[in-house]
């Protein structure tokens, strides 16, 4: 009874009438039950209608769908793609309905798909290990967003979200169907209970409830072995940094993957996830705040590199073979690597060989020999080192970038993380582990702490990370190529110090780098002119191509736009080989440069080859290694001049250097598309590159030196002449000051600068001897004496010895080499 009847209190008549009107009558309750029953029947009828509709859709193009099912099942794929445009052709507006109410259609269509498979291929249907699912593809329109665009208006809709995987949970089995047997009885009676929850698009109030007794009152027990499970995983995708508004933190969203979608991604991957955005109400207690977490239940997960990688066509293979057959193939490919950066040809050549890599070997005794090539760039500021690293990130299929100051040892390798709210530890992979089978770019390598730098020693050579902490002993693969950029120990190169002291890194670390390039900012007239011309050309190209994306901008462009570009290229059209419309210096014809897309395809084609060292190449490798060992042990000049007081320390040559020579030779053979053997010419190219990287000259140049100059430093770099580091040569000429026909070091330096300036300003490949002398004397400073014929002749002879100029004996003309 209502409280006013129990209390026997007097209630005003208007209030009594109001209270009685709020009491639900019995007839109203019966009407609600009838309405619920009618709604259930209508929902079932709609479900069967959707099943029949999709079954008719499949039968309308039976041969196409039979072929599609056979192809997908043969490749062990259980997500059958369905295009929205096909649904639009079948029924106008159907594509919007599936996007707005996916749960209403997906389950019915998947049942129709299983029925269709049973009709066309009953054997394949019986061999299925898991039910078939649908993968809706096509243009989602406003349902294609980033995590920032997910809000309450998209709940219960089919969404396509793009971003970066930042955190990935472990894959765990989830109970799908439990089996129960009678406890203490072995009569073979089995009862089953489905446990489909919101992630299965079924709202079941009994999901997760275990029956305790059967219909006869017998106690039941769970039979774990007979129960059915499926994989379950959660990961977090974050808005890409380039897509987030300025000054705001990138947004994130939880994604739930089940079945074959689990364990498909790893942290650092750029993905595109299709799924249903659903809320998950919290049912703890009788009250709620009304704020529930919403998650994306994935129906498809696609990696960015799979979506944007253009396929090979026959013309592409033909063009690749034509490029490899050219005599200047190595030079052309090196010139096409980071073409916006002026100079540094040998550095680009080394990075190009690193992109191709050697051949990895796993010997029967368990020894692992890495095939990845590590490169270190050490140089003055503003030489383009960081830009080269960015180009590596752009062109590599998998590359992770980090900096020395912003990275720790555990951040590069692996870290033990304690889970909040529990005492358990989990292992989180670092940058080098995430870059497995890829590249890791470390900028500002010299700013890294000593302890942090030591942590990557094992990962660089053994290509694995071993962790023994918190009761866990784990070995993780880190099979990646390291490309690092650093400044010298004092910021700029000090000409008074040798190379090893300028770099300022221990030999234990330097020996793990196959190539250590020295990038210097040389102050010469011709180099400065070339750099200025290159920068102006880049500015000119930039203005002519408003709105276009190149390089790093293209890498960070919207994933949807890049996929549309790939879809346009899926026709049987070859990739453009050469860049068109590149202006040359001073209106001259520019050298040929390959497009970035074609260079990517060329590198992909080369990586598949696995050539082996021929007998001649093995002999050449052994000879070159012995020669390097002799040259670098105490210095080549010390062997030629035992009484030399200034001994020049060199970078150490170890057995790792021998392995580096083999890797570089193999990479050059791959570049020339040699499938079977590595030839001696590949070894010679790798040997020259290693000597140039260590600021040495090839031994052939030392053999052609003019006699009478025994104190000449054959091992010092040619570029150091402008910096004044060749002390022995300078001292020899300083002794000739005042002698007939001699030239002092200061006068020679002035002559060298004026010769380069004259040829650069007149833009002539050769000049007569008299015209050159007249022009040089005219360009002298006020008060500086003119060059005599003897000084001029001695200076030209010395420039010719250094391969700066070349004189023609018949005409006496002077040709500028550079």
Secondary structure, 3 states (H helix, E strand, C coil): CCHHHHHCCCCCHHHHHHHHHHCCCHHHHHHHHHHHHHHHHHHHHHHHHHHHHHHHHHHHCHHHHHHHHHHHHHCCCCEEEEEHHHHHHHCCCHHHHHHHCHHHHHHHHHHHHHHHHHHHCHHHHHCCCCCCEEEEECCCHHHEEEHHHCCHHHCCCEEEEEEEEEEECCCEEEEEEEEEEECCCCCCCEEEEECCCHHHCCCCCCCCCCCCECCCCCEEEEEEEEEEEEEEEEEEEECCHHHCCCCCCCCEEEEEEEHHHCCCCCCCCEEEEEEEEEEECCCCCCCCCCCCEEEEEEEEEEEHHHHCCCCCCHHHHHHHHHHHHCCCHHHHHHHHCCCCCCCCHHHHHHHHHHHHCCCCEECCCCCEECCCCCEEEEECCCCCHHHHHHHHHHHCCCEEEEECCCCCHHHHCEEEEECCCCCCEEEEECHHHHCCCCEEEEECHHHCCHHHHHCCHHHHHCCEEEEEECCEEEEEECCCEEEEEECECCECCCCCCCHHHHHCCCHHHHCCCCEEEEECCCCCHHHHHHHHHHHHHHHHHHHHCCCCCCHHHHHCCCHHHHHHHHHHHCCCCCCCCECCCCECHHHCECCCCECHHHHHHHHHHHHCCCCEECHHHHHHHHHHHHHHHHHHHCCHHHHHCCCCCCCCCCCCCCHHHHHHHHHHHHHHHHHCCCCCEECHHHHHHHHHHHHHHCCCCCHHHHHCCCCCCCCCCCCCCHHHHHHCCCHHHHHHHHCCCCCCCCCCHHHHHHHHHHHHHHHHHHCCCEECHHHHHHHHHHCCCCCCCCCCHHHHHHHHHHHHHCCCEEECCCCCCEEECC
